[in-house]
Amino acid sequence: MNISGETLYIGFHQVMFLITGLCTTLGTQWLFYHGAATGDSYLAQLAQYLGMVLVGLIIPILLRNKQKGYSKINQEEHGHDIDMAINHPTQDEHIPTTTLSQYEEGPIPHKSVIKLAVLDVFANFCVTVGFAIVGSGMYQVIYSSVVIWCAILTWLFMKRTLSTMQWIAIFGTSTGLAISSMGNFSSSTEVDAQSAAKTTILMFGTLMTLGGTFFYSCVYVYSDYIMSQQKPPPLPARICFYSGIYTSIISLVWISLYTLPRFDQLIHIKEGTALESVWFMYLLVIVANASHSWNYYELIDRTGSVATGILQGLRAVLIYIISDAWYCESDSAQCFTTYKGVGSLLVIGCVLLFTVGRSGSVDKKFG
């Protein structure tokens, strides 16, 4: 069987998309468990934002790929025009002229990107606090519903239609999240104060993650709005780059004013954990975030949002399995229960149903 270079290129990015997604989530979880980060320290968030800044390094590659795509379109149009001239010599005056001579990138609306960055920082704060409480497995399942929140918001504010299958998927996802959260309630035999307090904390973490997912949906929809308001639109990766710069600045201000004065209270490196390992893990999260963004843009461009949505669902399943295997003994919140299993399968299944049921619309999303 002959495999084309394009197929291999797509396959490479699909594999790297999954690997970098796993590294980002599980690497951040490692930092939490080893006392090297907390939800309110903003160190883990800064690592993510620095990864967004590194996306700037691949902008020349993306622009070159865009230009190649436009050149290919022009060559095909030119070949079609020549064929029309040869086969229909009397219709020369009707030969169309090519208008797409080269890729043109629109300007960056910095005021809008700054607003986007502020919203991103707030959303990231919510999901990171929730992540630290509920663990990587449950977090990834809840966060996978972001595509459906985006659809609801674009339906409300940008008048984009949803198919019947997509509405079914939305209600199914809500049901799945409710079932999954039931696993965070104590059973009737667990009535002591300690278990009740733990249940309350887990429910708070679930709500924070769900709220953060909603606000991240607002980030994506606002990004979509910024792109749709300009003709030609700016390059998505460049918006990601500038957003990363602004969010990094906000994070550094927070770290300077809040984290550093309370560093000893917030950061407690676990005994036996080498500082070299902590620095390596932070570096891994930064590089993985940058690579994940690159893979995302390449896949959206070549395979569309449906295939990428399926990969997100697969990522959620893999993280749940790995988190249960690695962390269940030390953190019961990571254990795979019947409620979480049924609810998670329903959420992931409905997210896949939603992406497959997308009615030909282009989904612009920044990840």
MARVEX-440222 format. One line per field, with one value per residue (C-alpha): chain; residue in one letter; x, y, z. Coordinates in pm, 1 decimal. Layout:
<sites>
chaine <- (A	...)
residu <- (a	...)
u <- (X	...)
v <- (Y	...)
w <- (Z	...)
</sites>
This chain:
<sites>
chaine <- (A	A	A	A	A	A	A	A	A	A	A	A	A	A	A	A	A	A	A	A	A	A	A	A	A	A	A	A	A	A	A	A	A	A	A	A	A	A	A	A	A	A	A	A	A	A	A	A	A	A	A	A	A	A	A	A	A	A	A	A	A	A	A	A	A	A	A	A	A	A	A	A	A	A	A	A	A	A	A	A	A	A	A	A	A	A	A	A	A	A	A	A	A	A	A	A	A	A	A	A	A	A	A	A	A	A	A	A	A	A	A	A	A	A	A	A	A	A	A	A	A	A	A	A	A	A	A	A	A	A	A	A	A	A	A	A	A	A	A	A	A	A	A	A	A	A	A	A	A	A	A	A	A	A	A	A	A	A	A	A	A	A	A	A	A	A	A	A	A	A	A	A	A	A	A	A	A	A	A	A	A	A	A	A	A	A	A	A	A	A	A	A	A	A	A	A	A	A	A	A	A	A	A	A	A	A	A	A	A	A	A	A	A	A	A	A	A	A	A	A	A	A	A	A	A	A	A	A	A	A	A	A	A	A	A	A	A	A	A	A	A	A	A	A	A	A	A	A	A	A	A	A	A	A	A	A	A	A	A	A	A	A	A	A	A	A	A	A	A	A	A	A	A	A	A	A	A	A	A	A	A	A	A	A	A	A	A	A	A	A	A	A	A	A	A	A	A	A	A	A	A	A	A	A	A	A	A	A	A	A	A	A	A	A	A	A	A	A	A	A	A	A	A	A	A	A	A	A	A	A	A	A	A	A	A	A	A	A	A	A	A	A	A	A	A	A	A	A	A	A	A	A	A	A	A	A	A	A	A	A	A	A	A	A	A	A	A)
residu <- (m	n	i	s	g	e	t	l	y	i	g	f	h	q	v	m	f	l	i	t	g	l	c	t	t	l	g	t	q	w	l	f	y	h	g	a	a	t	g	d	s	y	l	a	q	l	a	q	y	l	g	m	v	l	v	g	l	i	i	p	i	l	l	r	n	k	q	k	g	y	s	k	i	n	q	e	e	h	g	h	d	i	d	m	a	i	n	h	p	t	q	d	e	h	i	p	t	t	t	l	s	q	y	e	e	g	p	i	p	h	k	s	v	i	k	l	a	v	l	d	v	f	a	n	f	c	v	t	v	g	f	a	i	v	g	s	g	m	y	q	v	i	y	s	s	v	v	i	w	c	a	i	l	t	w	l	f	m	k	r	t	l	s	t	m	q	w	i	a	i	f	g	t	s	t	g	l	a	i	s	s	m	g	n	f	s	s	s	t	e	v	d	a	q	s	a	a	k	t	t	i	l	m	f	g	t	l	m	t	l	g	g	t	f	f	y	s	c	v	y	v	y	s	d	y	i	m	s	q	q	k	p	p	p	l	p	a	r	i	c	f	y	s	g	i	y	t	s	i	i	s	l	v	w	i	s	l	y	t	l	p	r	f	d	q	l	i	h	i	k	e	g	t	a	l	e	s	v	w	f	m	y	l	l	v	i	v	a	n	a	s	h	s	w	n	y	y	e	l	i	d	r	t	g	s	v	a	t	g	i	l	q	g	l	r	a	v	l	i	y	i	i	s	d	a	w	y	c	e	s	d	s	a	q	c	f	t	t	y	k	g	v	g	s	l	l	v	i	g	c	v	l	l	f	t	v	g	r	s	g	s	v	d	k	k	f	g)
u <- (0.0	136.4	115.5	145.5	364.8	55.9	-94.7	227.8	242.1	-115.8	-49.3	261.0	63.7	-220.6	21.8	205.7	-127.2	-214.3	135.0	172.4	-182.7	-97.4	233.8	65.0	-210.8	-11.8	293.5	81.3	-66.8	285.0	371.6	64.0	131.4	496.6	412.3	576.2	255.5	-85.3	-398.9	-351.2	27.7	-9.3	318.5	148.8	-56.9	258.0	412.6	109.8	123.4	494.1	408.2	161.7	440.0	663.6	397.0	540.3	841.2	626.0	442.4	688.2	620.0	242.9	266.7	480.6	224.8	-55.2	135.6	198.6	-171.9	-264.9	2.1	-140.6	-491.0	-358.9	-175.1	-490.8	-696.5	-434.1	-431.5	-810.9	-799.4	-551.2	-767.2	-1072.0	-879.5	-767.4	-1100.8	-1320.1	-1115.6	-1424.5	-1499.8	-1170.8	-1347.9	-1522.9	-1206.0	-1204.6	-912.5	-743.6	-793.4	-605.3	-247.6	-102.0	-202.8	-284.8	-281.8	-501.8	-377.7	-390.4	-661.5	-452.4	-730.9	-951.3	-660.8	-593.4	-959.2	-921.5	-611.9	-789.9	-1077.3	-826.9	-647.6	-974.6	-1082.3	-740.9	-755.1	-1088.2	-984.8	-646.1	-800.5	-1051.8	-775.4	-578.3	-884.5	-1054.1	-740.5	-634.7	-886.4	-1206.8	-1071.6	-1010.7	-1360.3	-1526.8	-1304.8	-1390.3	-1736.2	-1585.3	-1679.0	-2047.3	-2038.4	-1883.7	-2169.7	-2433.9	-2264.2	-2222.8	-2589.5	-2692.6	-2464.3	-2349.3	-2671.3	-2510.9	-2751.8	-2733.7	-2861.7	-3096.7	-2807.5	-2603.2	-2884.5	-2914.7	-2539.1	-2563.9	-2832.2	-2645.8	-2327.1	-2511.3	-2650.8	-2306.1	-2147.0	-2422.9	-2369.1	-1990.2	-2026.2	-2243.9	-1926.4	-1807.6	-2088.6	-2027.1	-2242.3	-2492.9	-2248.6	-1987.2	-2124.4	-1815.7	-1695.5	-1377.1	-1556.4	-1819.8	-1547.4	-1374.6	-1703.3	-1760.0	-1410.6	-1456.4	-1787.3	-1627.0	-1348.1	-1602.4	-1795.8	-1475.5	-1366.4	-1709.6	-1718.8	-1367.3	-1463.9	-1756.1	-1531.9	-1279.6	-1567.9	-1621.1	-1252.0	-1287.2	-1610.0	-1464.0	-1158.9	-1396.7	-1566.6	-1233.0	-1144.9	-1484.5	-1485.1	-1180.5	-1138.1	-881.3	-857.2	-531.9	-342.3	-484.4	-135.0	-37.6	-339.8	-231.6	121.3	10.3	-246.8	34.9	243.8	-37.2	-141.7	224.1	255.7	-62.2	62.8	402.4	230.3	20.1	326.7	521.9	245.9	88.7	300.0	650.2	553.8	375.8	614.6	698.7	330.4	226.0	515.4	623.2	841.5	773.9	1055.2	1274.5	1180.9	1489.6	1475.0	1616.3	1306.8	1079.0	1255.7	1249.5	876.1	806.5	1016.0	828.8	491.3	605.9	741.0	442.7	198.3	381.1	396.2	32.4	-76.4	124.0	-24.4	-371.4	-342.5	-200.0	-478.6	-757.1	-616.9	-581.6	-844.9	-1103.5	-1270.4	-1447.9	-1130.0	-965.9	-1269.4	-1242.0	-877.0	-978.8	-1221.8	-949.3	-716.9	-975.1	-1007.9	-629.3	-579.5	-854.7	-697.2	-343.3	-455.7	-639.8	-335.5	-80.5	-262.0	-560.2	-370.6	-251.1	-557.5	-906.0	-1035.9	-844.2	-999.1	-1224.3	-1570.8	-1891.4	-2048.5	-1741.6	-1709.6	-2069.3	-2076.7	-1741.3	-1831.3	-2157.0	-1975.4	-1703.9	-1955.6	-2177.4	-1880.4	-1790.6	-2156.7	-2158.8	-1844.1	-1963.6	-2303.4	-2155.0	-2355.9	-2078.5	-1995.0	-1636.6	-1541.6	-1270.4	-1120.8	-794.2	-634.7)
v <- (0.0	340.0	604.1	964.9	1223.0	1423.3	1119.1	1063.2	1432.9	1428.1	1104.3	1257.0	1557.4	1337.4	1128.1	1436.5	1605.2	1316.8	1287.8	1660.8	1674.9	1393.6	1558.7	1892.6	1753.5	1484.3	1711.9	1975.6	1706.0	1597.4	1955.1	1970.3	1635.8	1722.7	2059.5	2260.9	2448.0	2542.7	2667.9	3023.6	3048.2	3095.4	2912.5	2636.1	2895.4	3090.7	2773.0	2734.8	3098.4	3079.6	2784.6	3010.3	3266.1	2996.5	2944.8	3264.4	3061.9	2857.2	3155.3	3170.8	2800.4	2853.7	3157.8	2958.2	2676.4	2927.5	3079.4	2734.9	2659.4	2979.4	2917.6	2569.9	2715.4	2967.6	2697.8	2486.8	2788.5	2880.6	2525.0	2533.0	2863.1	2722.5	2414.4	2636.9	2843.4	2532.9	2351.1	2662.6	2914.9	3123.7	3188.9	3360.4	3667.2	3460.4	3316.2	3405.6	3589.9	3469.5	3696.2	3500.2	3589.5	3544.6	3495.9	3824.1	3843.6	4094.1	4327.4	4232.4	4417.0	4458.3	4609.6	4307.1	4067.4	4234.8	4180.1	3820.9	3779.4	3907.0	3663.6	3382.5	3450.2	3434.1	3112.3	2955.1	3042.8	2859.9	2545.9	2526.3	2547.7	2283.0	2071.1	2075.5	1941.2	1689.9	1554.0	1512.9	1240.4	1413.7	1750.6	1627.4	1477.8	1801.7	2013.0	1801.7	1960.7	2296.1	2236.5	2211.4	2527.0	2702.1	2584.6	2712.2	3053.2	3088.3	2989.0	3258.6	3543.9	3466.9	3309.0	2982.7	2694.1	2358.4	2029.2	1797.1	1555.8	1835.3	1934.4	1568.8	1565.7	1883.4	1738.7	1406.9	1583.4	1767.1	1435.1	1273.2	1552.8	1523.2	1144.8	1189.2	1443.4	1197.7	1001.9	1292.4	1249.4	1032.6	726.8	705.9	510.8	784.2	1048.0	1152.6	1511.6	1426.2	1255.1	1529.9	1795.2	1601.2	1568.5	1943.7	2016.6	1774.9	1932.8	2276.9	2155.0	2011.4	2339.4	2543.0	2320.6	2341.1	2718.6	2755.3	2541.5	2775.3	3083.2	2916.0	2867.5	3243.6	3287.5	3069.6	3236.9	3582.9	3471.1	3355.7	3696.7	3878.7	3666.5	3708.3	4087.4	4138.5	4086.1	3946.5	3792.0	3780.0	3453.3	3249.3	3152.7	3520.3	3595.4	3300.8	3449.6	3799.2	3659.7	3453.7	3770.2	3962.4	3668.9	3609.1	3973.2	3949.0	3622.4	3775.3	4069.2	3824.7	3614.7	3926.8	4069.2	3750.5	3435.2	3555.6	3716.7	3390.1	3151.6	2948.5	2901.6	2807.1	2597.8	2291.1	2064.6	1704.8	1539.2	1337.6	1542.8	1695.2	2058.0	1945.8	1728.3	2023.2	2249.9	1973.2	1923.2	2295.8	2300.4	1994.8	2163.5	2479.2	2290.7	2052.1	2346.7	2510.4	2186.5	2107.4	2443.2	2383.8	2036.6	2179.5	2443.6	2196.1	1943.5	2203.5	2318.6	1969.6	1745.6	1987.2	2018.0	1678.2	1471.8	1698.1	1665.7	1286.4	1311.6	1528.0	1254.5	990.0	1211.0	1230.7	851.0	797.4	1052.5	894.3	547.8	671.3	887.0	593.9	367.0	618.6	817.6	622.0	480.8	824.4	1030.2	877.2	1158.8	998.2	654.0	520.1	464.2	335.2	682.7	841.0	562.2	583.3	964.4	1000.6	759.9	950.9	1288.2	1169.5	986.1	1294.6	1518.5	1282.6	1274.3	1652.9	1687.3	1425.1	1597.1	1935.0	2059.8	2174.0	2483.2	2589.8	2586.1	2835.2	2750.0	2844.2	2572.7)
w <- (0.0	-105.9	165.7	52.4	223.2	320.8	498.2	692.3	782.1	915.8	1104.1	1264.4	1389.2	1517.3	1723.0	1849.4	1933.5	2166.0	2316.6	2386.7	2526.4	2767.1	2862.3	2933.3	3156.2	3335.5	3370.4	3542.3	3765.4	3861.6	3963.0	4187.5	4354.1	4420.1	4574.9	4295.8	4201.4	4337.3	4170.2	4297.7	4258.2	3880.0	3813.6	3613.7	3423.9	3337.5	3193.6	2965.8	2854.9	2778.6	2555.4	2371.1	2323.2	2172.8	1905.4	1757.7	1645.5	1405.1	1250.8	955.4	890.3	899.1	669.3	424.7	426.5	365.7	73.9	-75.3	-48.9	-230.7	-496.4	-554.0	-596.5	-847.5	-1044.2	-1060.9	-1170.7	-1430.2	-1565.3	-1586.3	-1776.9	-2030.2	-2077.0	-2136.5	-2390.7	-2583.8	-2583.9	-2623.9	-2827.2	-2912.3	-2544.3	-2453.0	-2328.6	-2061.7	-1909.5	-1536.4	-1387.5	-1070.5	-770.4	-501.3	-599.0	-250.0	112.1	285.3	664.6	844.5	1123.6	1492.0	1694.7	2010.3	2225.5	2157.3	2219.9	2557.6	2654.0	2535.3	2753.1	3066.5	3006.6	2944.6	3273.5	3468.3	3292.8	3350.8	3719.9	3755.5	3566.7	3740.2	4087.7	3982.1	3828.9	4154.1	4340.7	4108.3	3938.7	3577.4	3486.5	3588.4	3472.7	3118.9	3094.5	3208.8	2986.1	2680.7	2693.7	2590.4	2225.1	2323.0	2536.2	2236.7	2016.9	2259.5	2285.1	1907.2	1867.8	2116.1	2011.4	1655.0	1525.0	1412.9	1373.4	1549.5	1412.0	1602.0	1662.2	1816.7	2055.1	2161.6	2224.6	2435.5	2664.2	2677.8	2785.8	3063.7	3186.1	3172.3	3375.4	3636.4	3663.3	3690.2	3970.6	4165.6	4226.2	4438.7	4691.9	4994.8	5039.6	5325.0	5540.6	5516.6	5750.3	5946.5	5928.0	5738.2	5448.7	5438.8	5411.8	5134.7	4946.1	4972.2	4838.7	4546.6	4455.5	4471.7	4241.1	3997.6	3987.6	3942.4	3653.4	3493.4	3538.3	3399.7	3100.0	3033.8	3053.4	2822.2	2579.6	2603.5	2517.0	2205.6	2092.1	2143.2	1944.6	1671.2	1683.0	1649.3	1345.9	1180.5	1218.0	998.1	623.9	572.9	920.8	1118.7	1139.7	1435.4	1553.2	1569.4	1790.4	2007.7	2023.1	2127.6	2369.2	2523.4	2568.0	2741.0	2962.2	3057.6	3165.6	3376.7	3530.5	3613.9	3785.7	3993.9	4079.7	4182.2	4402.1	4542.3	4491.7	4577.4	4912.6	5006.7	4833.0	5144.9	5228.1	4874.7	4747.1	4942.2	4730.5	4830.3	5021.7	4788.2	4480.2	4316.7	4204.0	3869.2	3821.3	3898.9	3649.2	3388.4	3437.4	3399.4	3081.3	2954.8	3014.9	2831.3	2527.8	2523.3	2523.3	2231.6	2033.1	2114.2	1972.2	1654.4	1608.5	1669.4	1397.9	1146.3	1211.9	1197.8	863.5	714.3	879.2	1019.3	1357.5	1345.2	1337.0	1594.9	1822.8	1803.7	1907.2	2204.6	2313.2	2280.1	2483.3	2763.4	2774.1	2783.3	3061.9	3270.1	3234.8	3310.9	3605.3	3761.5	3720.6	3852.5	4118.9	4252.2	4552.3	4665.7	4563.7	4572.9	4351.0	4063.6	4110.8	3837.0	3987.6	3830.3	3834.7	3679.1	3424.7	3302.5	3312.1	3137.8	2858.9	2807.6	2797.4	2559.8	2341.2	2316.9	2235.9	1950.6	1842.3	1842.6	1631.7	1381.5	1366.7	1284.3	986.5	757.8	958.3	1013.3	1379.2	1466.3	1799.5	1964.1	2191.4)
</sites>
